Amino acid sequence: MKIDGVFSGGGVKAYALFGAIQRVSAHNYSFERVAGSSAGAIIASLLAAEYSIDEMEGLVEELDVREFLDPPRWTSFIPFSKWLSLYFQLGLYKGNQLENWLYKHLARKGVYTFRDLKPGYLKVIVSDISLGKLVVIPDDLQRIYGIEPNSFPVAKAVRMSAGFPYFFIPEKLRGRKKRKSLIVDGGLLSNFPLWVFEDGRRQYKRPVLGVKLSGYPEQNGPREIGNALDMFHALFSTMLHAHDARYVSKSDKHHIIFIPVDNIGATDFKLTDELKRQLIDIGRRRANAFLERWPK
């Protein structure tokens, strides 16, 4: 059965997304259109490029996410200079390694730009903090920036969507008036874009399955805030989830696999192999339990 898929952000916790996708495939569902924010956009792009589950498993096994940590070269020569990078370049890491990894693996399937994909079959969510807009790539590129959508690199779009604020240096897009917009993680404005395949009447062309790396919004408890760092995390987490928590209704939850993995940080790039296996396993188990009753 063909379905559409929407995948939430969650940084390195995306291993759990892969575990869920394995079980979706085992239940004889195949993804037609896909969308995602941040780490979910990475998963969506590989599916849109028609990577099989076995091929994706090979990528997951060989992937060392620490390779994505690429600070500006000059910071290795000057003590404490990474904080200068954070202040002046608005991030600690360039994000080039992440984009290069995506480019290499998408190219293996002949995917370079959105022209190489079926029209409308991949939607990537990014946040334009200069204009204060949520942007869907490729849909909004012409309207907002005057950019030809089909010529835009898929790897660039996904890297933008995965640009966790302060962690990765923001990407820039030149707009119609030649002003540059700063683009950051799509999760900042919509970490779980379940709405993206609606036809305007809150109806869908085919069943939509969402995979969300957290519990159901009403199950989340209050946070303990004891210092400024706790407050920053609470502020960012509130922004990350507020839009989507309002959107996800009680009826929507019957189409969402919730995978609570709040015990692991989104930017914990030093994950052990054991933790990776645990994330994949919880994704599998949650998906199995859900798919036994879906789409009944």
C-alpha atoms as an extended CHARMM CRD file, in Angstrom:
* protein
*
       296  EXT
         1         1  MET       CA              0.0000000000        0.0000000000        0.0000000000  PROA      1               0.0000000000
         2         2  LYS       CA              1.3440000000        3.4330000000       -0.9120000000  PROA      2               0.0000000000
         3         3  ILE       CA              1.3690000000        6.1050000000        1.7960000000  PROA      3               0.0000000000
         4         4  ASP       CA              2.8630000000        9.5680000000        2.3590000000  PROA      4               0.0000000000
         5         5  GLY       CA              5.3500000000       10.0320000000        5.1710000000  PROA      5               0.0000000000
         6         6  VAL       CA              6.2420000000       12.9610000000        7.4210000000  PROA      6               0.0000000000
         7         7  PHE       CA              9.2740000000       12.8000000000        9.7130000000  PROA      7               0.0000000000
         8         8  SER       CA             10.0910000000       15.0470000000       12.6500000000  PROA      8               0.0000000000
         9         9  GLY       CA             13.4050000000       16.5590000000       13.5770000000  PROA      9               0.0000000000
        10        10  GLY       CA             15.4760000000       15.2290000000       16.4340000000  PROA      10              0.0000000000
        11        11  GLY       CA             19.1500000000       15.4340000000       15.5250000000  PROA      11              0.0000000000
        12        12  VAL       CA             21.1080000000       12.2530000000       16.1570000000  PROA      12              0.0000000000
        13        13  LYS       CA             17.9590000000       10.6300000000       17.5270000000  PROA      13              0.0000000000
        14        14  ALA       CA             17.0470000000       10.0190000000       13.8620000000  PROA      14              0.0000000000
        15        15  TYR       CA             18.3630000000        6.4680000000       14.2820000000  PROA      15              0.0000000000
        16        16  ALA       CA             14.9550000000        5.7850000000       15.8420000000  PROA      16              0.0000000000
        17        17  LEU       CA             13.2750000000        7.0990000000       12.6760000000  PROA      17              0.0000000000
        18        18  PHE       CA             15.1920000000        4.5300000000       10.6660000000  PROA      18              0.0000000000
        19        19  GLY       CA             14.0950000000        1.7470000000       13.0150000000  PROA      19              0.0000000000
        20        20  ALA       CA             10.4700000000        2.7690000000       12.5040000000  PROA      20              0.0000000000
        21        21  ILE       CA             10.8610000000        2.8940000000        8.7130000000  PROA      21              0.0000000000
        22        22  GLN       CA             12.2200000000       -0.6500000000        8.7220000000  PROA      22              0.0000000000
        23        23  ARG       CA              9.0170000000       -1.9160000000       10.2980000000  PROA      23              0.0000000000
        24        24  VAL       CA              6.8070000000        0.2090000000        8.0180000000  PROA      24              0.0000000000
        25        25  SER       CA              8.4500000000       -1.5100000000        5.0450000000  PROA      25              0.0000000000
        26        26  ALA       CA              8.0750000000       -4.9300000000        6.6840000000  PROA      26              0.0000000000
        27        27  HSD       CA              4.3170000000       -4.2880000000        6.9440000000  PROA      27              0.0000000000
        28        28  ASN       CA              4.2150000000       -3.8110000000        3.1410000000  PROA      28              0.0000000000
        29        29  TYR       CA              3.7680000000       -0.0430000000        3.1240000000  PROA      29              0.0000000000
        30        30  SER       CA              5.8200000000        2.0340000000        0.6950000000  PROA      30              0.0000000000
        31        31  PHE       CA              6.3430000000        5.7910000000        0.8140000000  PROA      31              0.0000000000
        32        32  GLU       CA              5.1580000000        7.8140000000       -2.1640000000  PROA      32              0.0000000000
        33        33  ARG       CA              5.6330000000       11.4370000000       -1.0750000000  PROA      33              0.0000000000
        34        34  VAL       CA              7.7980000000       12.3740000000        1.9170000000  PROA      34              0.0000000000
        35        35  ALA       CA              8.5370000000       15.4700000000        3.9790000000  PROA      35              0.0000000000
        36        36  GLY       CA             10.5400000000       16.3850000000        7.0350000000  PROA      36              0.0000000000
        37        37  SER       CA             12.2840000000       18.9290000000        9.1970000000  PROA      37              0.0000000000
        38        38  SER       CA             15.9070000000       18.7400000000       10.2520000000  PROA      38              0.0000000000
        39        39  ALA       CA             16.9520000000       15.0970000000       10.7760000000  PROA      39              0.0000000000
        40        40  GLY       CA             13.5780000000       14.0700000000        9.3730000000  PROA      40              0.0000000000
        41        41  ALA       CA             14.4890000000       15.8680000000        6.1470000000  PROA      41              0.0000000000
        42        42  ILE       CA             17.6230000000       13.7160000000        5.8530000000  PROA      42              0.0000000000
        43        43  ILE       CA             15.5520000000       10.5360000000        6.1080000000  PROA      43              0.0000000000
        44        44  ALA       CA             12.9450000000       11.9340000000        3.6950000000  PROA      44              0.0000000000
        45        45  SER       CA             15.5580000000       12.8540000000        1.0780000000  PROA      45              0.0000000000
        46        46  LEU       CA             17.0130000000        9.3290000000        1.0430000000  PROA      46              0.0000000000
        47        47  LEU       CA             13.5380000000        7.8400000000        0.6420000000  PROA      47              0.0000000000
        48        48  ALA       CA             12.7080000000       10.3120000000       -2.1300000000  PROA      48              0.0000000000
        49        49  ALA       CA             15.9280000000        9.2640000000       -3.8880000000  PROA      49              0.0000000000
        50        50  GLU       CA             14.5310000000        5.7090000000       -3.7930000000  PROA      50              0.0000000000
        51        51  TYR       CA             17.0190000000        4.2010000000       -1.3810000000  PROA      51              0.0000000000
        52        52  SER       CA             15.8020000000        0.7850000000       -0.3170000000  PROA      52              0.0000000000
        53        53  ILE       CA             15.6170000000       -0.1730000000        3.3530000000  PROA      53              0.0000000000
        54        54  ASP       CA             18.6220000000       -2.4690000000        2.9280000000  PROA      54              0.0000000000
        55        55  GLU       CA             20.6280000000        0.3060000000        1.2770000000  PROA      55              0.0000000000
        56        56  MET       CA             19.6970000000        2.7470000000        4.0330000000  PROA      56              0.0000000000
        57        57  GLU       CA             20.7300000000        0.1730000000        6.6290000000  PROA      57              0.0000000000
        58        58  GLY       CA             24.1660000000        0.0810000000        5.0120000000  PROA      58              0.0000000000
        59        59  LEU       CA             24.4250000000        3.8760000000        5.2490000000  PROA      59              0.0000000000
        60        60  VAL       CA             23.3600000000        3.8360000000        8.8970000000  PROA      60              0.0000000000
        61        61  GLU       CA             25.8920000000        1.1530000000        9.8070000000  PROA      61              0.0000000000
        62        62  GLU       CA             28.8290000000        2.9770000000        8.2080000000  PROA      62              0.0000000000
        63        63  LEU       CA             27.8270000000        6.4530000000        9.3980000000  PROA      63              0.0000000000
        64        64  ASP       CA             29.8920000000        8.1510000000       12.0900000000  PROA      64              0.0000000000
        65        65  VAL       CA             27.9790000000       11.3280000000       12.9280000000  PROA      65              0.0000000000
        66        66  ARG       CA             31.0740000000       12.8250000000       14.5570000000  PROA      66              0.0000000000
        67        67  GLU       CA             32.3560000000       13.4080000000       11.0190000000  PROA      67              0.0000000000
        68        68  PHE       CA             29.7180000000       16.1190000000       10.6700000000  PROA      68              0.0000000000
        69        69  LEU       CA             31.4800000000       18.2340000000       13.3040000000  PROA      69              0.0000000000
        70        70  ASP       CA             33.5930000000       20.5380000000       11.1160000000  PROA      70              0.0000000000
        71        71  PRO       CA             34.6070000000       23.7390000000       12.9330000000  PROA      71              0.0000000000
        72        72  PRO       CA             36.2600000000       26.5070000000       10.8900000000  PROA      72              0.0000000000
        73        73  ARG       CA             39.9190000000       25.5510000000       10.4220000000  PROA      73              0.0000000000
        74        74  TRP       CA             41.2620000000       28.6830000000       12.0910000000  PROA      74              0.0000000000
        75        75  THR       CA             39.6090000000       27.7390000000       15.3920000000  PROA      75              0.0000000000
        76        76  SER       CA             42.0740000000       24.8650000000       15.8490000000  PROA      76              0.0000000000
        77        77  PHE       CA             44.9770000000       27.3260000000       16.1480000000  PROA      77              0.0000000000
        78        78  ILE       CA             43.5380000000       29.9080000000       18.5350000000  PROA      78              0.0000000000
        79        79  PRO       CA             42.5030000000       28.9500000000       22.1020000000  PROA      79              0.0000000000
        80        80  PHE       CA             38.8100000000       29.5260000000       22.8920000000  PROA      80              0.0000000000
        81        81  SER       CA             38.2860000000       30.7410000000       19.3180000000  PROA      81              0.0000000000
        82        82  LYS       CA             35.2870000000       28.4780000000       18.7840000000  PROA      82              0.0000000000
        83        83  TRP       CA             33.3340000000       30.9500000000       20.9120000000  PROA      83              0.0000000000
        84        84  LEU       CA             34.4580000000       33.7220000000       18.5610000000  PROA      84              0.0000000000
        85        85  SER       CA             33.0680000000       31.6260000000       15.7280000000  PROA      85              0.0000000000
        86        86  LEU       CA             29.8070000000       31.3010000000       17.6230000000  PROA      86              0.0000000000
        87        87  TYR       CA             29.6410000000       35.0840000000       18.1290000000  PROA      87              0.0000000000
        88        88  PHE       CA             30.6840000000       36.2770000000       14.6750000000  PROA      88              0.0000000000
        89        89  GLN       CA             29.5420000000       33.3910000000       12.4560000000  PROA      89              0.0000000000
        90        90  LEU       CA             26.5420000000       32.4210000000       14.6030000000  PROA      90              0.0000000000
        91        91  GLY       CA             27.5300000000       28.7720000000       14.8740000000  PROA      91              0.0000000000
        92        92  LEU       CA             30.2560000000       26.3520000000       15.9870000000  PROA      92              0.0000000000
        93        93  TYR       CA             30.3680000000       24.0820000000       12.9190000000  PROA      93              0.0000000000
        94        94  LYS       CA             30.2170000000       24.8010000000        9.1870000000  PROA      94              0.0000000000
        95        95  GLY       CA             27.8830000000       21.9810000000        8.1990000000  PROA      95              0.0000000000
        96        96  ASN       CA             29.8540000000       21.3240000000        5.0020000000  PROA      96              0.0000000000
        97        97  GLN       CA             30.5920000000       17.7290000000        5.9700000000  PROA      97              0.0000000000
        98        98  LEU       CA             26.9040000000       17.0200000000        6.4440000000  PROA      98              0.0000000000
        99        99  GLU       CA             26.0650000000       18.5400000000        3.0620000000  PROA      99              0.0000000000
       100       100  ASN       CA             28.9230000000       16.6860000000        1.3460000000  PROA      100             0.0000000000
       101       101  TRP       CA             27.7530000000       13.3760000000        2.8260000000  PROA      101             0.0000000000
       102       102  LEU       CA             24.2320000000       13.9960000000        1.5660000000  PROA      102             0.0000000000
       103       103  TYR       CA             25.4500000000       15.1020000000       -1.8570000000  PROA      103             0.0000000000
       104       104  LYS       CA             27.5730000000       11.9700000000       -2.2760000000  PROA      104             0.0000000000
       105       105  HSD       CA             24.8200000000        9.5470000000       -1.3730000000  PROA      105             0.0000000000
       106       106  LEU       CA             22.0640000000       11.3280000000       -3.2890000000  PROA      106             0.0000000000
       107       107  ALA       CA             24.3380000000       11.4700000000       -6.3350000000  PROA      107             0.0000000000
       108       108  ARG       CA             24.6000000000        7.6750000000       -6.2520000000  PROA      108             0.0000000000
       109       109  LYS       CA             20.9030000000        7.6680000000       -7.1500000000  PROA      109             0.0000000000
       110       110  GLY       CA             21.2810000000       10.3910000000       -9.7570000000  PROA      110             0.0000000000
       111       111  VAL       CA             19.7170000000       13.0480000000       -7.5090000000  PROA      111             0.0000000000
       112       112  TYR       CA             21.3690000000       16.4580000000       -7.5350000000  PROA      112             0.0000000000
       113       113  THR       CA             18.5560000000       19.0110000000       -7.7410000000  PROA      113             0.0000000000
       114       114  PHE       CA             14.7780000000       18.8710000000       -7.2630000000  PROA      114             0.0000000000
       115       115  ARG       CA             14.4980000000       18.3790000000      -11.0210000000  PROA      115             0.0000000000
       116       116  ASP       CA             15.8270000000       14.8520000000      -10.4590000000  PROA      116             0.0000000000
       117       117  LEU       CA             12.8830000000       13.9460000000       -8.2080000000  PROA      117             0.0000000000
       118       118  LYS       CA              9.2270000000       13.4040000000       -9.0290000000  PROA      118             0.0000000000
       119       119  PRO       CA              7.4160000000       16.7590000000       -8.7240000000  PROA      119             0.0000000000
       120       120  GLY       CA              6.0340000000       17.3110000000       -5.2340000000  PROA      120             0.0000000000
       121       121  TYR       CA              7.4950000000       14.0920000000       -3.8350000000  PROA      121             0.0000000000
       122       122  LEU       CA              9.9270000000       15.7350000000       -1.3890000000  PROA      122             0.0000000000
       123       123  LYS       CA              9.2200000000       18.7440000000        0.8010000000  PROA      123             0.0000000000
       124       124  VAL       CA             11.8880000000       20.1440000000        3.1100000000  PROA      124             0.0000000000
       125       125  ILE       CA             11.0570000000       22.5930000000        5.8990000000  PROA      125             0.0000000000
       126       126  VAL       CA             13.4520000000       25.4360000000        6.7700000000  PROA      126             0.0000000000
       127       127  SER       CA             13.2150000000       28.5730000000        8.9160000000  PROA      127             0.0000000000
       128       128  ASP       CA             14.0970000000       32.0010000000        7.4830000000  PROA      128             0.0000000000
       129       129  ILE       CA             14.9500000000       34.0100000000       10.5930000000  PROA      129             0.0000000000
       130       130  SER       CA             15.6730000000       37.1850000000        8.6100000000  PROA      130             0.0000000000
       131       131  LEU       CA             12.1630000000       37.3170000000        7.1560000000  PROA      131             0.0000000000
       132       132  GLY       CA             10.5350000000       35.4720000000       10.0570000000  PROA      132             0.0000000000
       133       133  LYS       CA              9.0380000000       32.9060000000        7.7040000000  PROA      133             0.0000000000
       134       134  LEU       CA              8.5650000000       29.1730000000        7.6090000000  PROA      134             0.0000000000
       135       135  VAL       CA              9.6900000000       28.0660000000        4.1370000000  PROA      135             0.0000000000
       136       136  VAL       CA              8.8490000000       24.8610000000        2.2810000000  PROA      136             0.0000000000
       137       137  ILE       CA             11.5160000000       23.8950000000       -0.2600000000  PROA      137             0.0000000000
       138       138  PRO       CA             11.0280000000       23.6800000000       -3.2160000000  PROA      138             0.0000000000
       139       139  ASP       CA              7.4590000000       25.0700000000       -3.1030000000  PROA      139             0.0000000000
       140       140  ASP       CA              8.2800000000       28.5600000000       -1.7610000000  PROA      140             0.0000000000
       141       141  LEU       CA             11.5930000000       29.2690000000       -3.4980000000  PROA      141             0.0000000000
       142       142  GLN       CA             10.1780000000       31.1580000000       -6.4870000000  PROA      142             0.0000000000
       143       143  ARG       CA              7.5980000000       33.1390000000       -4.5190000000  PROA      143             0.0000000000
       144       144  ILE       CA              9.8970000000       34.2700000000       -1.6980000000  PROA      144             0.0000000000
       145       145  TYR       CA             13.3620000000       34.3680000000       -3.2650000000  PROA      145             0.0000000000
       146       146  GLY       CA             12.8530000000       34.3250000000       -7.0350000000  PROA      146             0.0000000000
       147       147  ILE       CA             14.8490000000       31.0760000000       -7.2150000000  PROA      147             0.0000000000
       148       148  GLU       CA             14.0160000000       28.4310000000       -9.8220000000  PROA      148             0.0000000000
       149       149  PRO       CA             12.8410000000       25.4880000000       -7.6670000000  PROA      149             0.0000000000
       150       150  ASN       CA             13.9490000000       22.6920000000      -10.0000000000  PROA      150             0.0000000000
       151       151  SER       CA             17.5390000000       23.9440000000      -10.0550000000  PROA      151             0.0000000000
       152       152  PHE       CA             17.9480000000       24.0170000000       -6.2760000000  PROA      152             0.0000000000
       153       153  PRO       CA             20.3050000000       21.3440000000       -4.8210000000  PROA      153             0.0000000000
       154       154  VAL       CA             18.5330000000       18.7840000000       -2.6520000000  PROA      154             0.0000000000
       155       155  ALA       CA             21.5740000000       18.3330000000       -0.3880000000  PROA      155             0.0000000000
       156       156  LYS       CA             21.7050000000       22.1120000000        0.1960000000  PROA      156             0.0000000000
       157       157  ALA       CA             18.0130000000       22.2150000000        1.1530000000  PROA      157             0.0000000000
       158       158  VAL       CA             18.3940000000       19.3550000000        3.6240000000  PROA      158             0.0000000000
       159       159  ARG       CA             21.5490000000       20.7950000000        5.1700000000  PROA      159             0.0000000000
       160       160  MET       CA             19.6540000000       24.0690000000        5.6940000000  PROA      160             0.0000000000
       161       161  SER       CA             16.8050000000       22.2250000000        7.3660000000  PROA      161             0.0000000000
       162       162  ALA       CA             19.2610000000       20.4610000000        9.6910000000  PROA      162             0.0000000000
       163       163  GLY       CA             21.0620000000       23.6850000000       10.6600000000  PROA      163             0.0000000000
       164       164  PHE       CA             20.5110000000       23.4750000000       14.4280000000  PROA      164             0.0000000000
       165       165  PRO       CA             20.7640000000       27.0800000000       15.7440000000  PROA      165             0.0000000000
       166       166  TYR       CA             24.0990000000       28.0300000000       17.3210000000  PROA      166             0.0000000000
       167       167  PHE       CA             25.4350000000       24.5510000000       16.5450000000  PROA      167             0.0000000000
       168       168  PHE       CA             25.7460000000       24.8780000000       12.7570000000  PROA      168             0.0000000000
       169       169  ILE       CA             26.5570000000       28.1760000000       11.0290000000  PROA      169             0.0000000000
       170       170  PRO       CA             23.3690000000       29.4200000000        9.3130000000  PROA      170             0.0000000000
       171       171  GLU       CA             23.1620000000       29.1720000000        5.5320000000  PROA      171             0.0000000000
       172       172  LYS       CA             22.2840000000       32.2390000000        3.4620000000  PROA      172             0.0000000000
       173       173  LEU       CA             19.7790000000       32.6560000000        0.6390000000  PROA      173             0.0000000000
       174       174  ARG       CA             19.7490000000       35.7230000000       -1.5890000000  PROA      174             0.0000000000
       175       175  GLY       CA             16.2380000000       37.0950000000       -2.0590000000  PROA      175             0.0000000000
       176       176  ARG       CA             14.5470000000       39.1080000000       -4.7700000000  PROA      176             0.0000000000
       177       177  LYS       CA             16.0430000000       42.4150000000       -3.5710000000  PROA      177             0.0000000000
       178       178  LYS       CA             19.5080000000       40.8410000000       -3.2850000000  PROA      178             0.0000000000
       179       179  ARG       CA             19.2330000000       40.8110000000        0.4760000000  PROA      179             0.0000000000
       180       180  LYS       CA             20.5440000000       37.6800000000        2.1280000000  PROA      180             0.0000000000
       181       181  SER       CA             18.3440000000       35.7230000000        4.4950000000  PROA      181             0.0000000000
       182       182  LEU       CA             19.7440000000       33.5780000000        7.2770000000  PROA      182             0.0000000000
       183       183  ILE       CA             18.2920000000       30.0560000000        7.1220000000  PROA      183             0.0000000000
       184       184  VAL       CA             18.2840000000       27.7160000000       10.1180000000  PROA      184             0.0000000000
       185       185  ASP       CA             16.7530000000       24.4510000000       11.2800000000  PROA      185             0.0000000000
       186       186  GLY       CA             13.2400000000       23.8670000000        9.9950000000  PROA      186             0.0000000000
       187       187  GLY       CA             12.2890000000       22.5370000000       13.4080000000  PROA      187             0.0000000000
       188       188  LEU       CA             12.4600000000       26.0580000000       14.8350000000  PROA      188             0.0000000000
       189       189  LEU       CA              9.0720000000       26.8520000000       13.2270000000  PROA      189             0.0000000000
       190       190  SER       CA              7.6820000000       23.3890000000       12.4820000000  PROA      190             0.0000000000
       191       191  ASN       CA              9.5160000000       20.3710000000       13.7870000000  PROA      191             0.0000000000
       192       192  PHE       CA              6.8010000000       18.0070000000       12.6210000000  PROA      192             0.0000000000
       193       193  PRO       CA              5.1330000000       19.3280000000        9.4180000000  PROA      193             0.0000000000
       194       194  LEU       CA              2.2120000000       16.9280000000        9.3140000000  PROA      194             0.0000000000
       195       195  TRP       CA              0.1900000000       19.6660000000        7.5630000000  PROA      195             0.0000000000
       196       196  VAL       CA              2.4140000000       19.8060000000        4.4880000000  PROA      196             0.0000000000
       197       197  PHE       CA              0.4190000000       17.3690000000        2.3090000000  PROA      197             0.0000000000
       198       198  GLU       CA             -3.0160000000       18.8600000000        3.0260000000  PROA      198             0.0000000000
       199       199  ASP       CA             -5.0780000000       19.9570000000        0.0250000000  PROA      199             0.0000000000
       200       200  GLY       CA             -6.5360000000       23.0390000000        1.7150000000  PROA      200             0.0000000000
       201       201  ARG       CA             -9.5770000000       21.2730000000        3.1740000000  PROA      201             0.0000000000
       202       202  ARG       CA             -7.5410000000       19.2360000000        5.6340000000  PROA      202             0.0000000000
       203       203  GLN       CA             -7.8600000000       16.2360000000        3.3670000000  PROA      203             0.0000000000
       204       204  TYR       CA             -5.1020000000       14.0320000000        2.0110000000  PROA      204             0.0000000000
       205       205  LYS       CA             -4.5640000000       12.3300000000       -1.3360000000  PROA      205             0.0000000000
       206       206  ARG       CA             -3.5400000000        9.0710000000        0.3740000000  PROA      206             0.0000000000
       207       207  PRO       CA             -2.9760000000        7.9270000000        3.9650000000  PROA      207             0.0000000000
       208       208  VAL       CA             -0.3260000000       10.0170000000        5.7220000000  PROA      208             0.0000000000
       209       209  LEU       CA              1.8640000000        8.3960000000        8.3590000000  PROA      209             0.0000000000
       210       210  GLY       CA              3.8230000000       10.6280000000       10.6990000000  PROA      210             0.0000000000
       211       211  VAL       CA              6.8450000000        9.5580000000       12.7510000000  PROA      211             0.0000000000
       212       212  LYS       CA              7.5710000000       11.9010000000       15.6480000000  PROA      212             0.0000000000
       213       213  LEU       CA             10.5630000000       11.7210000000       17.9580000000  PROA      213             0.0000000000
       214       214  SER       CA              8.7600000000       12.5660000000       21.1860000000  PROA      214             0.0000000000
       215       215  GLY       CA              5.7050000000       11.5880000000       23.1510000000  PROA      215             0.0000000000
       216       216  TYR       CA              2.1670000000       12.8120000000       22.5070000000  PROA      216             0.0000000000
       217       217  PRO       CA              2.1420000000       16.5650000000       23.4030000000  PROA      217             0.0000000000
       218       218  GLU       CA             -0.3370000000       16.2370000000       26.2810000000  PROA      218             0.0000000000
       219       219  GLN       CA              1.9070000000       13.6380000000       27.9290000000  PROA      219             0.0000000000
       220       220  ASN       CA              4.8870000000       15.9790000000       28.2700000000  PROA      220             0.0000000000
       221       221  GLY       CA              5.4400000000       17.0400000000       31.8600000000  PROA      221             0.0000000000
       222       222  PRO       CA              6.6580000000       20.3900000000       33.2440000000  PROA      222             0.0000000000
       223       223  ARG       CA             10.3580000000       21.2420000000       33.0140000000  PROA      223             0.0000000000
       224       224  GLU       CA             12.6290000000       22.0060000000       35.9320000000  PROA      224             0.0000000000
       225       225  ILE       CA             14.2920000000       25.3810000000       35.2610000000  PROA      225             0.0000000000
       226       226  GLY       CA             17.0310000000       26.2210000000       37.7560000000  PROA      226             0.0000000000
       227       227  ASN       CA             19.5030000000       28.3480000000       35.7990000000  PROA      227             0.0000000000
       228       228  ALA       CA             20.0120000000       30.3670000000       32.6110000000  PROA      228             0.0000000000
       229       229  LEU       CA             21.0790000000       27.3130000000       30.5820000000  PROA      229             0.0000000000
       230       230  ASP       CA             17.9450000000       25.4270000000       31.6490000000  PROA      230             0.0000000000
       231       231  MET       CA             15.9180000000       28.4510000000       30.6060000000  PROA      231             0.0000000000
       232       232  PHE       CA             17.5570000000       28.5550000000       27.1600000000  PROA      232             0.0000000000
       233       233  HSD       CA             16.7800000000       24.8690000000       26.5870000000  PROA      233             0.0000000000
       234       234  ALA       CA             13.2120000000       25.3890000000       27.7880000000  PROA      234             0.0000000000
       235       235  LEU       CA             12.7260000000       28.3970000000       25.4900000000  PROA      235             0.0000000000
       236       236  PHE       CA             14.0940000000       26.5580000000       22.4650000000  PROA      236             0.0000000000
       237       237  SER       CA             12.1020000000       23.4210000000       23.2290000000  PROA      237             0.0000000000
       238       238  THR       CA              8.9230000000       25.4690000000       23.5920000000  PROA      238             0.0000000000
       239       239  MET       CA              9.4800000000       27.1210000000       20.2050000000  PROA      239             0.0000000000
       240       240  LEU       CA             10.3040000000       23.7450000000       18.6980000000  PROA      240             0.0000000000
       241       241  HSD       CA              7.0940000000       22.0670000000       19.7690000000  PROA      241             0.0000000000
       242       242  ALA       CA              4.4720000000       24.7870000000       20.3100000000  PROA      242             0.0000000000
       243       243  HSD       CA              3.3270000000       25.0960000000       16.6730000000  PROA      243             0.0000000000
       244       244  ASP       CA              3.0930000000       21.3630000000       16.1130000000  PROA      244             0.0000000000
       245       245  ALA       CA              1.5270000000       20.6040000000       19.5130000000  PROA      245             0.0000000000
       246       246  ARG       CA             -1.2830000000       22.9850000000       18.6240000000  PROA      246             0.0000000000
       247       247  TYR       CA             -1.6950000000       21.4200000000       15.2140000000  PROA      247             0.0000000000
       248       248  VAL       CA             -1.6710000000       17.7440000000       16.2190000000  PROA      248             0.0000000000
       249       249  SER       CA             -5.2760000000       17.0570000000       17.1840000000  PROA      249             0.0000000000
       250       250  LYS       CA             -6.6820000000       13.9590000000       18.8530000000  PROA      250             0.0000000000
       251       251  SER       CA             -7.7320000000       12.6320000000       15.4630000000  PROA      251             0.0000000000
       252       252  ASP       CA             -4.2380000000       13.1610000000       14.0200000000  PROA      252             0.0000000000
       253       253  LYS       CA             -2.5840000000       11.0860000000       16.7260000000  PROA      253             0.0000000000
       254       254  HSD       CA             -4.0890000000        7.9500000000       15.1970000000  PROA      254             0.0000000000
       255       255  HSD       CA             -1.7710000000        8.5030000000       12.2090000000  PROA      255             0.0000000000
       256       256  ILE       CA              1.4280000000        9.2230000000       14.1510000000  PROA      256             0.0000000000
       257       257  ILE       CA              4.0800000000        6.9010000000       15.5350000000  PROA      257             0.0000000000
       258       258  PHE       CA              5.3010000000        8.6410000000       18.7020000000  PROA      258             0.0000000000
       259       259  ILE       CA              8.8150000000        7.6100000000       19.7320000000  PROA      259             0.0000000000
       260       260  PRO       CA              9.7710000000        9.1170000000       23.1260000000  PROA      260             0.0000000000
       261       261  VAL       CA             13.5610000000        9.4830000000       23.1970000000  PROA      261             0.0000000000
       262       262  ASP       CA             13.9300000000       12.5710000000       25.3840000000  PROA      262             0.0000000000
       263       263  ASN       CA             16.7680000000       10.9880000000       27.3720000000  PROA      263             0.0000000000
       264       264  ILE       CA             19.2070000000       11.6000000000       24.4750000000  PROA      264             0.0000000000
       265       265  GLY       CA             20.2450000000       15.0620000000       23.2880000000  PROA      265             0.0000000000
       266       266  ALA       CA             19.6520000000       16.0340000000       19.6590000000  PROA      266             0.0000000000
       267       267  THR       CA             23.2740000000       17.1700000000       19.3300000000  PROA      267             0.0000000000
       268       268  ASP       CA             24.9080000000       14.3010000000       21.2140000000  PROA      268             0.0000000000
       269       269  PHE       CA             27.2340000000       13.4210000000       18.3410000000  PROA      269             0.0000000000
       270       270  LYS       CA             29.2660000000       11.0840000000       20.5660000000  PROA      270             0.0000000000
       271       271  LEU       CA             26.6250000000        8.3730000000       20.5470000000  PROA      271             0.0000000000
       272       272  THR       CA             27.9870000000        4.9240000000       21.3100000000  PROA      272             0.0000000000
       273       273  ASP       CA             27.1540000000        1.9830000000       19.0520000000  PROA      273             0.0000000000
       274       274  GLU       CA             25.0390000000        0.6000000000       21.8830000000  PROA      274             0.0000000000
       275       275  LEU       CA             22.9330000000        3.7720000000       22.0670000000  PROA      275             0.0000000000
       276       276  LYS       CA             22.4920000000        3.7210000000       18.2810000000  PROA      276             0.0000000000
       277       277  ARG       CA             21.1860000000        0.1580000000       18.5020000000  PROA      277             0.0000000000
       278       278  GLN       CA             18.8550000000        1.1610000000       21.3370000000  PROA      278             0.0000000000
       279       279  LEU       CA             17.4490000000        4.0290000000       19.2860000000  PROA      279             0.0000000000
       280       280  ILE       CA             16.8670000000        1.7970000000       16.2600000000  PROA      280             0.0000000000
       281       281  ASP       CA             15.2560000000       -0.8290000000       18.4860000000  PROA      281             0.0000000000
       282       282  ILE       CA             12.8280000000        1.5780000000       20.1580000000  PROA      282             0.0000000000
       283       283  GLY       CA             11.8530000000        2.8730000000       16.7220000000  PROA      283             0.0000000000
       284       284  ARG       CA             11.1310000000       -0.6760000000       15.5950000000  PROA      284             0.0000000000
       285       285  ARG       CA              9.1440000000       -1.5610000000       18.7060000000  PROA      285             0.0000000000
       286       286  ARG       CA              7.0230000000        1.6000000000       18.6690000000  PROA      286             0.0000000000
       287       287  ALA       CA              6.3070000000        1.1860000000       14.9500000000  PROA      287             0.0000000000
       288       288  ASN       CA              5.3700000000       -2.4870000000       15.3650000000  PROA      288             0.0000000000
       289       289  ALA       CA              2.9120000000       -1.7050000000       18.1430000000  PROA      289             0.0000000000
       290       290  PHE       CA              1.3760000000        1.1360000000       16.1310000000  PROA      290             0.0000000000
       291       291  LEU       CA              1.1140000000       -0.7020000000       12.8000000000  PROA      291             0.0000000000
       292       292  GLU       CA             -0.8100000000       -3.5690000000       14.3470000000  PROA      292             0.0000000000
       293       293  ARG       CA             -3.8370000000       -1.2540000000       14.5040000000  PROA      293             0.0000000000
       294       294  TRP       CA             -3.1640000000        1.1890000000       11.6230000000  PROA      294             0.0000000000
       295       295  PRO       CA             -4.9540000000        2.3920000000        9.5330000000  PROA      295             0.0000000000
       296       296  LYS       CA             -7.9760000000        0.7920000000       11.2120000000  PROA      296             0.0000000000
